[in-house]
Amino acid sequence: MKMLPISKASRELTQALAEAKGETVMLTHRGHPVAEVRAVPQKPPYPKGSPERAKALQEMMQTMEKGFDLGLKGRRFTRDEMHER
């Protein structure tokens, strides 16, 4: 794994991103690792039409139809409560 000081990465971000293609680049601050830069996979994990994708979508739909039990016993939320930060 390639190590790159944050100070150099901030000055040469384009180069740091280019170097990340195919490998992980560890960003360091005073010699200590603080972050990793790596390329995003170009291929989706489940390509369209694959059985894995169809299964994942089916499981997602079942979960959405069933819903999640949050243990609130029918409590309803006001609009303001849902948008609180």
C-alpha positions as CSV (number, residue, x, y, z in Angstrom):
1,M,0.0,0.0,0.0
2,K,1.3,3.4,-1.0
3,M,1.6,6.0,1.8
4,L,1.1,9.7,1.0
5,P,1.3,12.7,3.4
6,I,-1.9,14.7,3.5
7,S,0.0,17.9,2.9
8,K,1.2,16.5,-0.5
9,A,-2.2,15.0,-1.3
10,S,-3.8,18.4,-0.8
11,R,-1.4,20.0,-3.2
12,E,-1.5,17.2,-5.7
13,L,-5.0,15.8,-5.4
14,T,-5.3,14.8,-9.1
15,Q,-2.1,12.9,-8.9
16,A,-3.2,11.2,-5.6
17,L,-6.5,10.1,-7.3
18,A,-4.6,8.8,-10.3
19,E,-2.3,6.8,-8.1
20,A,-5.3,5.2,-6.4
21,K,-6.4,3.5,-9.5
22,G,-6.0,-0.2,-8.8
23,E,-4.5,0.2,-5.4
24,T,-5.2,1.8,-2.0
25,V,-3.3,5.0,-1.1
26,M,-3.0,5.6,2.7
27,L,-3.1,9.3,3.6
28,T,-0.9,10.1,6.6
29,H,-0.5,13.0,9.0
30,R,2.9,13.2,10.7
31,G,3.5,9.6,9.8
32,H,0.2,8.3,11.2
33,P,-2.5,6.8,8.9
34,V,-5.7,8.9,8.8
35,A,-7.6,7.9,5.7
36,E,-7.5,5.7,2.6
37,V,-8.1,6.7,-1.0
38,R,-9.1,3.9,-3.3
39,A,-10.8,3.6,-6.7
40,V,-14.5,3.0,-6.8
41,P,-15.4,-0.3,-8.5
42,Q,-16.6,0.4,-12.0
43,K,-18.8,-2.6,-12.2
44,P,-22.0,-2.8,-10.0
45,P,-22.0,-5.6,-7.5
46,Y,-25.2,-7.0,-9.1
47,P,-25.4,-6.4,-12.9
48,K,-28.8,-5.9,-14.4
49,G,-30.5,-9.2,-15.2
50,S,-28.4,-11.2,-12.8
51,P,-30.0,-13.7,-10.4
52,E,-28.2,-12.1,-7.5
53,R,-29.8,-8.7,-8.3
54,A,-33.3,-10.2,-8.7
55,K,-32.9,-11.9,-5.3
56,A,-31.7,-8.7,-3.6
57,L,-34.6,-6.7,-5.1
58,Q,-37.1,-9.4,-4.0
59,E,-35.7,-9.4,-0.4
60,M,-35.8,-5.6,-0.3
61,M,-39.4,-5.5,-1.4
62,Q,-40.4,-8.1,1.2
63,T,-38.7,-6.1,3.9
64,M,-40.5,-2.9,2.8
65,E,-43.9,-4.6,2.7
66,K,-43.4,-6.1,6.1
67,G,-41.9,-3.0,7.6
68,F,-39.6,-2.7,10.7
69,D,-40.7,-3.1,14.3
70,L,-39.3,-0.2,16.1
71,G,-40.9,-1.1,19.3
72,L,-43.0,2.1,19.4
73,K,-46.4,0.3,19.8
74,G,-48.4,2.3,17.3
75,R,-46.9,5.7,18.2
76,R,-47.4,8.3,15.5
77,F,-44.9,11.1,14.8
78,T,-45.7,14.7,13.9
79,R,-44.2,16.3,10.9
80,D,-42.0,18.4,13.1
81,E,-40.7,15.4,15.0
82,M,-39.8,13.6,11.8
83,H,-37.8,16.6,10.6
84,E,-36.0,17.4,13.9
85,R,-32.2,17.4,13.7
